[in-house]
Amino acid sequence: MATREATVRARIPQSLKSDTDAVFDALGISSSEAIRLFLTQVRLRRGLPFSVVLPLKEDNTDLLLSPKQRQSALDDCYED
């Protein structure tokens, strides 16, 4: 019995496609094969094959600091 195939379409930025195609080429697989692998893993794991979490609120404060402020805060942690 022949396996029926479905078509999956997604709109993504061209730069994302180009960057990931380069990775897939290095791995010797096509975009279609990579998507098939991803979907197979979702089915097997019954979820995403990687962790997706929101950062804690206190973790976001580092994003608001300048590199100099961040370094100063790190230095303060190591002072006795």
PyMOL commands that set and color helices and strands:
alter all, ss='L'
color gray80, all
select helices_A, chain A and resi 14-27+31-45+57-64+67-78
alter helices_A, ss='H'
color red, helices_A
deselect
rebuild
show_as cartoon
